[in-house]
Amino acid sequence: MRIYNKGIEATLSQVRCNCCGRDLRIQNGILVEECFHAQNVFGYFSNEDGIAEEFDLCEECYHEIVADFLIPVTRTEVTELL
């Protein structure tokens, strides 16, 4: 869950893991630890048609969740990080 300060320019003030509730570290409006952010808009043929959802997971919760996948997550090494 992301919370922004309202003002002339919206700045990131808080990111909380939607799974465990832990506040992730923010410095000067920048998230300074790893976070999995997901956004989805459900479309046609869905029971949630027209609903948008988003959430954030800390790295620990992300790894706990994907460990239970029947089909493992595809992992590749990336040498250039943006």
PDB file with SEQRES, HELIX, SHEET and CRYST1 records, atoms N, CA, C and O in Angstrom:
SEQRES   1 A   82  MET ARG ILE TYR ASN LYS GLY ILE GLU ALA THR LEU SER          
SEQRES   2 A   82  GLN VAL ARG CYS ASN CYS CYS GLY ARG ASP LEU ARG ILE          
SEQRES   3 A   82  GLN ASN GLY ILE LEU VAL GLU GLU CYS PHE HIS ALA GLN          
SEQRES   4 A   82  ASN VAL PHE GLY TYR PHE SER ASN GLU ASP GLY ILE ALA          
SEQRES   5 A   82  GLU GLU PHE ASP LEU CYS GLU GLU CYS TYR HIS GLU ILE          
SEQRES   6 A   82  VAL ALA ASP PHE LEU ILE PRO VAL THR ARG THR GLU VAL          
SEQRES   7 A   82  THR GLU LEU LEU                                              
HELIX    1 AA1 GLU A   59  VAL A   66  1                                   8    
SHEET    1 AA1 2 ARG A   2  ASN A   5  0                                        
SHEET    2 AA1 2 THR A  11  ARG A  16 -1                                        
SHEET    1 AA2 2 ILE A  26  GLN A  27  0                                        
SHEET    2 AA2 2 ILE A  30  LEU A  31 -1                                        
SHEET    1 AA3 2 CYS A  35  VAL A  41  0                                        
SHEET    2 AA3 2 ALA A  52  CYS A  58 -1                                        
CRYST1    1.000    1.000    1.000  90.00  90.00  90.00 P 1           1          
ATOM      1  N   MET A   1       0.852  -1.157   0.000  1.00  0.00           N  
ATOM      2  CA  MET A   1       0.000   0.000   0.000  1.00  0.00           C  
ATOM      3  C   MET A   1       0.904   1.227   0.000  1.00  0.00           C  
ATOM      4  O   MET A   1       1.813   1.347   0.822  1.00  0.00           O  
ATOM      5  N   ARG A   2       0.640   2.127  -0.930  1.00  0.00           N  
ATOM      6  CA  ARG A   2       1.461   3.328  -1.043  1.00  0.00           C  
ATOM      7  C   ARG A   2       0.656   4.553  -0.638  1.00  0.00           C  
ATOM      8  O   ARG A   2      -0.507   4.710  -1.008  1.00  0.00           O  
ATOM      9  N   ILE A   3       1.312   5.422   0.135  1.00  0.00           N  
ATOM     10  CA  ILE A   3       0.686   6.666   0.566  1.00  0.00           C  
ATOM     11  C   ILE A   3       1.585   7.808   0.117  1.00  0.00           C  
ATOM     12  O   ILE A   3       2.797   7.786   0.331  1.00  0.00           O  
ATOM     13  N   TYR A   4       0.976   8.795  -0.503  1.00  0.00           N  
ATOM     14  CA  TYR A   4       1.704   9.950  -1.010  1.00  0.00           C  
ATOM     15  C   TYR A   4       1.295  11.198  -0.249  1.00  0.00           C  
ATOM     16  O   TYR A   4       0.130  11.357   0.118  1.00  0.00           O  
ATOM     17  N   ASN A   5       2.268  12.095  -0.009  1.00  0.00           N  
ATOM     18  CA  ASN A   5       1.967  13.407   0.548  1.00  0.00           C  
ATOM     19  C   ASN A   5       1.335  14.245  -0.539  1.00  0.00           C  
ATOM     20  O   ASN A   5       1.823  14.278  -1.669  1.00  0.00           O  
ATOM     21  N   LYS A   6       0.272  14.910  -0.209  1.00  0.00           N  
ATOM     22  CA  LYS A   6      -0.362  15.801  -1.168  1.00  0.00           C  
ATOM     23  C   LYS A   6       0.316  17.151  -1.089  1.00  0.00           C  
ATOM     24  O   LYS A   6       0.637  17.619   0.004  1.00  0.00           O  
ATOM     25  N   GLY A   7       0.534  17.768  -2.195  1.00  0.00           N  
ATOM     26  CA  GLY A   7       1.173  19.072  -2.233  1.00  0.00           C  
ATOM     27  C   GLY A   7       1.381  19.464  -3.674  1.00  0.00           C  
ATOM     28  O   GLY A   7       0.718  18.950  -4.575  1.00  0.00           O  
ATOM     29  N   ILE A   8       2.298  20.370  -3.886  1.00  0.00           N  
ATOM     30  CA  ILE A   8       2.585  20.789  -5.257  1.00  0.00           C  
ATOM     31  C   ILE A   8       3.030  19.585  -6.069  1.00  0.00           C  
ATOM     32  O   ILE A   8       2.565  19.373  -7.189  1.00  0.00           O  
ATOM     33  N   GLU A   9       3.928  18.803  -5.501  1.00  0.00           N  
ATOM     34  CA  GLU A   9       4.333  17.545  -6.121  1.00  0.00           C  
ATOM     35  C   GLU A   9       4.064  16.427  -5.114  1.00  0.00           C  
ATOM     36  O   GLU A   9       4.533  16.486  -3.978  1.00  0.00           O  
ATOM     37  N   ALA A  10       3.319  15.422  -5.527  1.00  0.00           N  
ATOM     38  CA  ALA A  10       3.039  14.296  -4.633  1.00  0.00           C  
ATOM     39  C   ALA A  10       4.336  13.518  -4.417  1.00  0.00           C  
ATOM     40  O   ALA A  10       4.989  13.112  -5.378  1.00  0.00           O  
ATOM     41  N   THR A  11       4.704  13.314  -3.158  1.00  0.00           N  
ATOM     42  CA  THR A  11       5.903  12.544  -2.839  1.00  0.00           C  
ATOM     43  C   THR A  11       5.513  11.312  -2.039  1.00  0.00           C  
ATOM     44  O   THR A  11       4.583  11.342  -1.233  1.00  0.00           O  
ATOM     45  N   LEU A  12       6.231  10.245  -2.275  1.00  0.00           N  
ATOM     46  CA  LEU A  12       5.987   8.986  -1.586  1.00  0.00           C  
ATOM     47  C   LEU A  12       6.339   9.146  -0.112  1.00  0.00           C  
ATOM     48  O   LEU A  12       7.467   9.505   0.225  1.00  0.00           O  
ATOM     49  N   SER A  13       5.380   8.881   0.760  1.00  0.00           N  
ATOM     50  CA  SER A  13       5.643   9.035   2.190  1.00  0.00           C  
ATOM     51  C   SER A  13       5.631   7.709   2.942  1.00  0.00           C  
ATOM     52  O   SER A  13       6.226   7.602   4.014  1.00  0.00           O  
ATOM     53  N   GLN A  14       4.949   6.683   2.384  1.00  0.00           N  
ATOM     54  CA  GLN A  14       4.888   5.401   3.082  1.00  0.00           C  
ATOM     55  C   GLN A  14       4.582   4.290   2.099  1.00  0.00           C  
ATOM     56  O   GLN A  14       3.754   4.447   1.201  1.00  0.00           O  
ATOM     57  N   VAL A  15       5.267   3.153   2.279  1.00  0.00           N  
ATOM     58  CA  VAL A  15       4.934   1.917   1.566  1.00  0.00           C  
ATOM     59  C   VAL A  15       4.817   0.848   2.630  1.00  0.00           C  
ATOM     60  O   VAL A  15       5.752   0.620   3.398  1.00  0.00           O  
ATOM     61  N   ARG A  16       3.677   0.197   2.677  1.00  0.00           N  
ATOM     62  CA  ARG A  16       3.416  -0.840   3.677  1.00  0.00           C  
ATOM     63  C   ARG A  16       3.125  -2.147   2.947  1.00  0.00           C  
ATOM     64  O   ARG A  16       2.343  -2.173   1.996  1.00  0.00           O  
ATOM     65  N   CYS A  17       3.761  -3.235   3.396  1.00  0.00           N  
ATOM     66  CA  CYS A  17       3.510  -4.552   2.812  1.00  0.00           C  
ATOM     67  C   CYS A  17       2.058  -4.932   3.086  1.00  0.00           C  
ATOM     68  O   CYS A  17       1.620  -4.939   4.237  1.00  0.00           O  
ATOM     69  N   ASN A  18       1.317  -5.247   2.033  1.00  0.00           N  
ATOM     70  CA  ASN A  18      -0.080  -5.627   2.189  1.00  0.00           C  
ATOM     71  C   ASN A  18      -0.240  -6.991   2.864  1.00  0.00           C  
ATOM     72  O   ASN A  18      -1.330  -7.312   3.336  1.00  0.00           O  
ATOM     73  N   CYS A  19       0.818  -7.796   2.919  1.00  0.00           N  
ATOM     74  CA  CYS A  19       0.721  -9.123   3.525  1.00  0.00           C  
ATOM     75  C   CYS A  19       1.014  -9.083   5.019  1.00  0.00           C  
ATOM     76  O   CYS A  19       0.183  -9.511   5.820  1.00  0.00           O  
ATOM     77  N   CYS A  20       2.187  -8.574   5.408  1.00  0.00           N  
ATOM     78  CA  CYS A  20       2.579  -8.592   6.826  1.00  0.00           C  
ATOM     79  C   CYS A  20       2.370  -7.258   7.525  1.00  0.00           C  
ATOM     80  O   CYS A  20       2.416  -7.196   8.753  1.00  0.00           O  
ATOM     81  N   GLY A  21       2.141  -6.189   6.769  1.00  0.00           N  
ATOM     82  CA  GLY A  21       1.888  -4.877   7.354  1.00  0.00           C  
ATOM     83  C   GLY A  21       3.124  -4.081   7.709  1.00  0.00           C  
ATOM     84  O   GLY A  21       3.012  -2.986   8.260  1.00  0.00           O  
ATOM     85  N   ARG A  22       4.311  -4.608   7.404  1.00  0.00           N  
ATOM     86  CA  ARG A  22       5.549  -3.912   7.746  1.00  0.00           C  
ATOM     87  C   ARG A  22       5.737  -2.681   6.870  1.00  0.00           C  
ATOM     88  O   ARG A  22       5.492  -2.722   5.664  1.00  0.00           O  
ATOM     89  N   ASP A  23       6.182  -1.567   7.495  1.00  0.00           N  
ATOM     90  CA  ASP A  23       6.526  -0.364   6.747  1.00  0.00           C  
ATOM     91  C   ASP A  23       7.892  -0.557   6.113  1.00  0.00           C  
ATOM     92  O   ASP A  23       8.847  -0.941   6.788  1.00  0.00           O  
ATOM     93  N   LEU A  24       7.984  -0.293   4.819  1.00  0.00           N  
ATOM     94  CA  LEU A  24       9.260  -0.381   4.118  1.00  0.00           C  
ATOM     95  C   LEU A  24       9.975   0.958   4.224  1.00  0.00           C  
ATOM     96  O   LEU A  24       9.338   1.993   4.420  1.00  0.00           O  
ATOM     97  N   ARG A  25      11.303   0.940   4.094  1.00  0.00           N  
ATOM     98  CA  ARG A  25      12.107   2.150   4.297  1.00  0.00           C  
ATOM     99  C   ARG A  25      11.961   3.137   3.142  1.00  0.00           C  
ATOM    100  O   ARG A  25      12.080   2.781   1.969  1.00  0.00           O  
ATOM    101  N   ILE A  26      11.699   4.387   3.517  1.00  0.00           N  
ATOM    102  CA  ILE A  26      11.597   5.501   2.570  1.00  0.00           C  
ATOM    103  C   ILE A  26      12.605   6.560   3.002  1.00  0.00           C  
ATOM    104  O   ILE A  26      12.688   6.895   4.184  1.00  0.00           O  
ATOM    105  N   GLN A  27      13.366   7.085   2.052  1.00  0.00           N  
ATOM    106  CA  GLN A  27      14.263   8.206   2.323  1.00  0.00           C  
ATOM    107  C   GLN A  27      14.057   9.262   1.260  1.00  0.00           C  
ATOM    108  O   GLN A  27      14.203   8.986   0.069  1.00  0.00           O  
ATOM    109  N   ASN A  28      13.717  10.473   1.680  1.00  0.00           N  
ATOM    110  CA  ASN A  28      13.506  11.588   0.761  1.00  0.00           C  
ATOM    111  C   ASN A  28      12.520  11.239  -0.350  1.00  0.00           C  
ATOM    112  O   ASN A  28      12.719  11.618  -1.505  1.00  0.00           O  
ATOM    113  N   GLY A  29      11.458  10.516   0.001  1.00  0.00           N  
ATOM    114  CA  GLY A  29      10.421  10.168  -0.967  1.00  0.00           C  
ATOM    115  C   GLY A  29      10.777   9.031  -1.902  1.00  0.00           C  
ATOM    116  O   GLY A  29      10.076   8.789  -2.884  1.00  0.00           O  
ATOM    117  N   ILE A  30      11.876   8.321  -1.600  1.00  0.00           N  
ATOM    118  CA  ILE A  30      12.323   7.217  -2.455  1.00  0.00           C  
ATOM    119  C   ILE A  30      12.318   5.924  -1.647  1.00  0.00           C  
ATOM    120  O   ILE A  30      12.842   5.882  -0.534  1.00  0.00           O  
ATOM    121  N   LEU A  31      11.732   4.884  -2.200  1.00  0.00           N  
ATOM    122  CA  LEU A  31      11.733   3.567  -1.572  1.00  0.00           C  
ATOM    123  C   LEU A  31      13.148   3.009  -1.656  1.00  0.00           C  
ATOM    124  O   LEU A  31      13.701   2.899  -2.751  1.00  0.00           O  
ATOM    125  N   VAL A  32      13.746   2.655  -0.514  1.00  0.00           N  
ATOM    126  CA  VAL A  32      15.152   2.228  -0.493  1.00  0.00           C  
ATOM    127  C   VAL A  32      15.322   0.770  -0.055  1.00  0.00           C  
ATOM    128  O   VAL A  32      16.377   0.389   0.453  1.00  0.00           O  
ATOM    129  N   GLU A  33      14.293  -0.029  -0.253  1.00  0.00           N  
ATOM    130  CA  GLU A  33      14.436  -1.479  -0.100  1.00  0.00           C  
ATOM    131  C   GLU A  33      13.541  -2.155  -1.123  1.00  0.00           C  
ATOM    132  O   GLU A  33      12.625  -1.542  -1.670  1.00  0.00           O  
ATOM    133  N   GLU A  34      13.817  -3.419  -1.372  1.00  0.00           N  
ATOM    134  CA  GLU A  34      13.099  -4.129  -2.434  1.00  0.00           C  
ATOM    135  C   GLU A  34      11.630  -4.294  -2.092  1.00  0.00           C  
ATOM    136  O   GLU A  34      11.263  -4.517  -0.938  1.00  0.00           O  
ATOM    137  N   CYS A  35      10.799  -4.181  -3.117  1.00  0.00           N  
ATOM    138  CA  CYS A  35       9.353  -4.281  -2.961  1.00  0.00           C  
ATOM    139  C   CYS A  35       8.765  -4.815  -4.260  1.00  0.00           C  
ATOM    140  O   CYS A  35       9.151  -4.379  -5.345  1.00  0.00           O  
ATOM    141  N   PHE A  36       7.842  -5.748  -4.155  1.00  0.00           N  
ATOM    142  CA  PHE A  36       7.106  -6.236  -5.317  1.00  0.00           C  
ATOM    143  C   PHE A  36       5.801  -5.450  -5.393  1.00  0.00           C  
ATOM    144  O   PHE A  36       4.978  -5.516  -4.480  1.00  0.00           O  
ATOM    145  N   HIS A  37       5.615  -4.710  -6.479  1.00  0.00           N  
ATOM    146  CA  HIS A  37       4.401  -3.905  -6.663  1.00  0.00           C  
ATOM    147  C   HIS A  37       3.608  -4.508  -7.808  1.00  0.00           C  
ATOM    148  O   HIS A  37       4.149  -4.732  -8.891  1.00  0.00           O  
ATOM    149  N   ALA A  38       2.324  -4.772  -7.574  1.00  0.00           N  
ATOM    150  CA  ALA A  38       1.466  -5.340  -8.606  1.00  0.00           C  
ATOM    151  C   ALA A  38       0.245  -4.460  -8.817  1.00  0.00           C  
ATOM    152  O   ALA A  38      -0.326  -3.924  -7.867  1.00  0.00           O  
ATOM    153  N   GLN A  39      -0.147  -4.319 -10.078  1.00  0.00           N  
ATOM    154  CA  GLN A  39      -1.357  -3.590 -10.456  1.00  0.00           C  
ATOM    155  C   GLN A  39      -2.093  -4.439 -11.482  1.00  0.00           C  
ATOM    156  O   GLN A  39      -1.473  -5.070 -12.338  1.00  0.00           O  
ATOM    157  N   ASN A  40      -3.402  -4.451 -11.393  1.00  0.00           N  
ATOM    158  CA  ASN A  40      -4.198  -5.186 -12.377  1.00  0.00           C  
ATOM    159  C   ASN A  40      -5.558  -4.523 -12.521  1.00  0.00           C  
ATOM    160  O   ASN A  40      -6.154  -4.073 -11.542  1.00  0.00           O  
ATOM    161  N   VAL A  41      -6.037  -4.470 -13.756  1.00  0.00           N  
ATOM    162  CA  VAL A  41      -7.407  -4.055 -14.036  1.00  0.00           C  
ATOM    163  C   VAL A  41      -8.098  -5.279 -14.626  1.00  0.00           C  
ATOM    164  O   VAL A  41      -7.717  -5.769 -15.689  1.00  0.00           O  
ATOM    165  N   PHE A  42      -9.114  -5.761 -13.927  1.00  0.00           N  
ATOM    166  CA  PHE A  42      -9.838  -6.932 -14.403  1.00  0.00           C  
ATOM    167  C   PHE A  42     -10.705  -6.535 -15.594  1.00  0.00           C  
ATOM    168  O   PHE A  42     -11.374  -5.502 -15.580  1.00  0.00           O  
ATOM    169  N   GLY A  43     -10.678  -7.369 -16.610  1.00  0.00           N  
ATOM    170  CA  GLY A  43     -11.398  -7.058 -17.834  1.00  0.00           C  
ATOM    171  C   GLY A  43     -12.571  -7.997 -18.067  1.00  0.00           C  
ATOM    172  O   GLY A  43     -13.059  -8.668 -17.157  1.00  0.00           O  
ATOM    173  N   TYR A  44     -12.996  -8.016 -19.302  1.00  0.00           N  
ATOM    174  CA  TYR A  44     -14.107  -8.881 -19.691  1.00  0.00           C  
ATOM    175  C   TYR A  44     -13.828 -10.328 -19.297  1.00  0.00           C  
ATOM    176  O   TYR A  44     -12.671 -10.734 -19.190  1.00  0.00           O  
ATOM    177  N   PHE A  45     -14.864 -11.086 -19.087  1.00  0.00           N  
ATOM    178  CA  PHE A  45     -14.817 -12.508 -18.732  1.00  0.00           C  
ATOM    179  C   PHE A  45     -14.306 -12.730 -17.310  1.00  0.00           C  
ATOM    180  O   PHE A  45     -13.965 -13.858 -16.953  1.00  0.00           O  
ATOM    181  N   SER A  46     -14.247 -11.695 -16.504  1.00  0.00           N  
ATOM    182  CA  SER A  46     -13.818 -11.804 -15.118  1.00  0.00           C  
ATOM    183  C   SER A  46     -15.005 -11.514 -14.219  1.00  0.00           C  
ATOM    184  O   SER A  46     -15.906 -10.761 -14.589  1.00  0.00           O  
ATOM    185  N   ASN A  47     -15.005 -12.108 -13.046  1.00  0.00           N  
ATOM    186  CA  ASN A  47     -16.037 -11.787 -12.060  1.00  0.00           C  
ATOM    187  C   ASN A  47     -15.816 -10.409 -11.448  1.00  0.00           C  
ATOM    188  O   ASN A  47     -16.690  -9.889 -10.756  1.00  0.00           O  
ATOM    189  N   GLU A  48     -14.648  -9.813 -11.701  1.00  0.00           N  
ATOM    190  CA  GLU A  48     -14.286  -8.501 -11.169  1.00  0.00           C  
ATOM    191  C   GLU A  48     -14.211  -7.457 -12.288  1.00  0.00           C  
ATOM    192  O   GLU A  48     -13.475  -6.478 -12.159  1.00  0.00           O  
ATOM    193  N   ASP A  49     -14.941  -7.642 -13.363  1.00  0.00           N  
ATOM    194  CA  ASP A  49     -14.901  -6.777 -14.542  1.00  0.00           C  
ATOM    195  C   ASP A  49     -14.944  -5.296 -14.161  1.00  0.00           C  
ATOM    196  O   ASP A  49     -15.870  -4.843 -13.488  1.00  0.00           O  
ATOM    197  N   GLY A  50     -13.923  -4.550 -14.604  1.00  0.00           N  
ATOM    198  CA  GLY A  50     -13.876  -3.116 -14.368  1.00  0.00           C  
ATOM    199  C   GLY A  50     -13.289  -2.706 -13.031  1.00  0.00           C  
ATOM    200  O   GLY A  50     -13.306  -1.522 -12.695  1.00  0.00           O  
ATOM    201  N   ILE A  51     -12.772  -3.646 -12.263  1.00  0.00           N  
ATOM    202  CA  ILE A  51     -12.186  -3.341 -10.964  1.00  0.00           C  
ATOM    203  C   ILE A  51     -10.662  -3.279 -11.096  1.00  0.00           C  
ATOM    204  O   ILE A  51     -10.052  -4.168 -11.690  1.00  0.00           O  
ATOM    205  N   ALA A  52     -10.057  -2.238 -10.548  1.00  0.00           N  
ATOM    206  CA  ALA A  52      -8.596  -2.109 -10.528  1.00  0.00           C  
ATOM    207  C   ALA A  52      -8.109  -2.384  -9.113  1.00  0.00           C  
ATOM    208  O   ALA A  52      -8.698  -1.919  -8.137  1.00  0.00           O  
ATOM    209  N   GLU A  53      -7.030  -3.142  -9.018  1.00  0.00           N  
ATOM    210  CA  GLU A  53      -6.432  -3.451  -7.720  1.00  0.00           C  
ATOM    211  C   GLU A  53      -4.926  -3.272  -7.806  1.00  0.00           C  
ATOM    212  O   GLU A  53      -4.333  -3.443  -8.871  1.00  0.00           O  
ATOM    213  N   GLU A  54      -4.310  -2.928  -6.683  1.00  0.00           N  
ATOM    214  CA  GLU A  54      -2.853  -2.886  -6.609  1.00  0.00           C  
ATOM    215  C   GLU A  54      -2.425  -3.205  -5.183  1.00  0.00           C  
ATOM    216  O   GLU A  54      -3.166  -2.977  -4.227  1.00  0.00           O  
ATOM    217  N   PHE A  55      -1.204  -3.741  -5.061  1.00  0.00           N  
ATOM    218  CA  PHE A  55      -0.673  -4.071  -3.745  1.00  0.00           C  
ATOM    219  C   PHE A  55       0.845  -4.097  -3.792  1.00  0.00           C  
ATOM    220  O   PHE A  55       1.453  -4.155  -4.860  1.00  0.00           O  
ATOM    221  N   ASP A  56       1.444  -4.053  -2.600  1.00  0.00           N  
ATOM    222  CA  ASP A  56       2.895  -4.117  -2.443  1.00  0.00           C  
ATOM    223  C   ASP A  56       3.233  -5.241  -1.478  1.00  0.00           C  
ATOM    224  O   ASP A  56       2.532  -5.463  -0.491  1.00  0.00           O  
ATOM    225  N   LEU A  57       4.313  -5.943  -1.775  1.00  0.00           N  
ATOM    226  CA  LEU A  57       4.807  -7.002  -0.893  1.00  0.00           C  
ATOM    227  C   LEU A  57       6.271  -6.756  -0.589  1.00  0.00           C  
ATOM    228  O   LEU A  57       7.053  -6.437  -1.485  1.00  0.00           O  
ATOM    229  N   CYS A  58       6.646  -6.904   0.684  1.00  0.00           N  
ATOM    230  CA  CYS A  58       8.066  -6.860   1.018  1.00  0.00           C  
ATOM    231  C   CYS A  58       8.725  -8.101   0.410  1.00  0.00           C  
ATOM    232  O   CYS A  58       8.043  -9.046   0.014  1.00  0.00           O  
ATOM    233  N   GLU A  59      10.036  -8.085   0.344  1.00  0.00           N  
ATOM    234  CA  GLU A  59      10.752  -9.186  -0.297  1.00  0.00           C  
ATOM    235  C   GLU A  59      10.500 -10.523   0.409  1.00  0.00           C  
ATOM    236  O   GLU A  59      10.364 -11.555  -0.247  1.00  0.00           O  
ATOM    237  N   GLU A  60      10.438 -10.505   1.741  1.00  0.00           N  
ATOM    238  CA  GLU A  60      10.219 -11.743   2.491  1.00  0.00           C  
ATOM    239  C   GLU A  60       8.855 -12.352   2.172  1.00  0.00           C  
ATOM    240  O   GLU A  60       8.759 -13.555   1.931  1.00  0.00           O  
ATOM    241  N   CYS A  61       7.806 -11.539   2.169  1.00  0.00           N  
ATOM    242  CA  CYS A  61       6.458 -12.051   1.872  1.00  0.00           C  
ATOM    243  C   CYS A  61       6.357 -12.533   0.428  1.00  0.00           C  
ATOM    244  O   CYS A  61       5.707 -13.540   0.149  1.00  0.00           O  
ATOM    245  N   TYR A  62       6.996 -11.816  -0.478  1.00  0.00           N  
ATOM    246  CA  TYR A  62       7.003 -12.235  -1.884  1.00  0.00           C  
ATOM    247  C   TYR A  62       7.568 -13.654  -2.003  1.00  0.00           C  
ATOM    248  O   TYR A  62       6.969 -14.514  -2.648  1.00  0.00           O  
ATOM    249  N   HIS A  63       8.722 -13.890  -1.377  1.00  0.00           N  
ATOM    250  CA  HIS A  63       9.353 -15.211  -1.476  1.00  0.00           C  
ATOM    251  C   HIS A  63       8.506 -16.299  -0.814  1.00  0.00           C  
ATOM    252  O   HIS A  63       8.457 -17.423  -1.313  1.00  0.00           O  
ATOM    253  N   GLU A  64       7.843 -15.988   0.294  1.00  0.00           N  
ATOM    254  CA  GLU A  64       6.960 -16.962   0.940  1.00  0.00           C  
ATOM    255  C   GLU A  64       5.793 -17.335   0.031  1.00  0.00           C  
ATOM    256  O   GLU A  64       5.414 -18.503  -0.043  1.00  0.00           O  
ATOM    257  N   ILE A  65       5.227 -16.358  -0.654  1.00  0.00           N  
ATOM    258  CA  ILE A  65       4.064 -16.608  -1.514  1.00  0.00           C  
ATOM    259  C   ILE A  65       4.455 -17.419  -2.743  1.00  0.00           C  
ATOM    260  O   ILE A  65       3.800 -18.412  -3.060  1.00  0.00           O  
ATOM    261  N   VAL A  66       5.521 -17.006  -3.443  1.00  0.00           N  
ATOM    262  CA  VAL A  66       5.879 -17.719  -4.675  1.00  0.00           C  
ATOM    263  C   VAL A  66       6.426 -19.110  -4.392  1.00  0.00           C  
ATOM    264  O   VAL A  66       6.418 -19.961  -5.282  1.00  0.00           O  
ATOM    265  N   ALA A  67       6.902 -19.366  -3.176  1.00  0.00           N  
ATOM    266  CA  ALA A  67       7.390 -20.707  -2.825  1.00  0.00           C  
ATOM    267  C   ALA A  67       6.273 -21.743  -2.895  1.00  0.00           C  
ATOM    268  O   ALA A  67       6.546 -22.930  -3.075  1.00  0.00           O  
ATOM    269  N   ASP A  68       5.023 -21.313  -2.755  1.00  0.00           N  
ATOM    270  CA  ASP A  68       3.883 -22.229  -2.796  1.00  0.00           C  
ATOM    271  C   ASP A  68       3.301 -22.427  -4.189  1.00  0.00           C  
ATOM    272  O   ASP A  68       2.339 -23.178  -4.346  1.00  0.00           O  
ATOM    273  N   PHE A  69       3.863 -21.768  -5.207  1.00  0.00           N  
ATOM    274  CA  PHE A  69       3.346 -21.917  -6.575  1.00  0.00           C  
ATOM    275  C   PHE A  69       3.544 -23.348  -7.064  1.00  0.00           C  
ATOM    276  O   PHE A  69       4.595 -23.947  -6.834  1.00  0.00           O  
ATOM    277  N   LEU A  70       2.549 -23.887  -7.730  1.00  0.00           N  
ATOM    278  CA  LEU A  70       2.665 -25.207  -8.342  1.00  0.00           C  
ATOM    279  C   LEU A  70       3.685 -25.175  -9.473  1.00  0.00           C  
ATOM    280  O   LEU A  70       4.491 -26.096  -9.609  1.00  0.00           O  
ATOM    281  N   ILE A  71       3.656 -24.123 -10.285  1.00  0.00           N  
ATOM    282  CA  ILE A  71       4.626 -23.915 -11.355  1.00  0.00           C  
ATOM    283  C   ILE A  71       5.582 -22.830 -10.867  1.00  0.00           C  
ATOM    284  O   ILE A  71       5.151 -21.708 -10.602  1.00  0.00           O  
ATOM    285  N   PRO A  72       6.860 -23.141 -10.744  1.00  0.00           N  
ATOM    286  CA  PRO A  72       7.802 -22.164 -10.184  1.00  0.00           C  
ATOM    287  C   PRO A  72       7.906 -20.892 -11.023  1.00  0.00           C  
ATOM    288  O   PRO A  72       7.665 -20.900 -12.230  1.00  0.00           O  
ATOM    289  N   VAL A  73       8.264 -19.816 -10.361  1.00  0.00           N  
ATOM    290  CA  VAL A  73       8.527 -18.547 -11.027  1.00  0.00           C  
ATOM    291  C   VAL A  73       9.751 -18.720 -11.919  1.00  0.00           C  
ATOM    292  O   VAL A  73      10.720 -19.372 -11.532  1.00  0.00           O  
ATOM    293  N   THR A  74       9.705 -18.139 -13.106  1.00  0.00           N  
ATOM    294  CA  THR A  74      10.854 -18.166 -14.010  1.00  0.00           C  
ATOM    295  C   THR A  74      11.860 -17.124 -13.526  1.00  0.00           C  
ATOM    296  O   THR A  74      11.517 -15.955 -13.348  1.00  0.00           O  
ATOM    297  N   ARG A  75      13.097 -17.556 -13.315  1.00  0.00           N  
ATOM    298  CA  ARG A  75      14.133 -16.643 -12.805  1.00  0.00           C  
ATOM    299  C   ARG A  75      15.265 -16.561 -13.813  1.00  0.00           C  
ATOM    300  O   ARG A  75      15.726 -17.578 -14.331  1.00  0.00           O  
ATOM    301  N   THR A  76      15.709 -15.345 -14.085  1.00  0.00           N  
ATOM    302  CA  THR A  76      16.875 -15.109 -14.923  1.00  0.00           C  
ATOM    303  C   THR A  76      17.731 -14.046 -14.247  1.00  0.00           C  
ATOM    304  O   THR A  76      17.215 -13.202 -13.515  1.00  0.00           O  
ATOM    305  N   GLU A  77      19.016 -14.085 -14.487  1.00  0.00           N  
ATOM    306  CA  GLU A  77      19.911 -13.084 -13.912  1.00  0.00           C  
ATOM    307  C   GLU A  77      19.954 -11.869 -14.822  1.00  0.00           C  
ATOM    308  O   GLU A  77      20.104 -11.993 -16.038  1.00  0.00           O  
ATOM    309  N   VAL A  78      19.821 -10.695 -14.222  1.00  0.00           N  
ATOM    310  CA  VAL A  78      19.876  -9.433 -14.950  1.00  0.00           C  
ATOM    311  C   VAL A  78      21.145  -8.721 -14.517  1.00  0.00           C  
ATOM    312  O   VAL A  78      21.406  -8.580 -13.322  1.00  0.00           O  
ATOM    313  N   THR A  79      21.938  -8.271 -15.487  1.00  0.00           N  
ATOM    314  CA  THR A  79      23.215  -7.638 -15.149  1.00  0.00           C  
ATOM    315  C   THR A  79      23.130  -6.117 -15.102  1.00  0.00           C  
ATOM    316  O   THR A  79      24.002  -5.474 -14.517  1.00  0.00           O  
ATOM    317  N   GLU A  80      22.106  -5.532 -15.701  1.00  0.00           N  
ATOM    318  CA  GLU A  80      21.935  -4.078 -15.660  1.00  0.00           C  
ATOM    319  C   GLU A  80      20.641  -3.755 -14.956  1.00  0.00           C  
ATOM    320  O   GLU A  80      19.566  -4.137 -15.416  1.00  0.00           O  
ATOM    321  N   LEU A  81      20.735  -3.051 -13.836  1.00  0.00           N  
ATOM    322  CA  LEU A  81      19.557  -2.689 -13.061  1.00  0.00           C  
ATOM    323  C   LEU A  81      19.234  -1.228 -13.318  1.00  0.00           C  
ATOM    324  O   LEU A  81      20.121  -0.375 -13.292  1.00  0.00           O  
ATOM    325  N   LEU A  82      17.965  -0.943 -13.565  1.00  0.00           N  
ATOM    326  CA  LEU A  82      17.545   0.441 -13.795  1.00  0.00           C  
ATOM    327  C   LEU A  82      17.043   1.060 -12.537  1.00  0.00           C  
ATOM    328  O   LEU A  82      16.645   2.225 -12.538  1.00  0.00           O  
TER     329      LEU A  82                                                      
END                                                                             
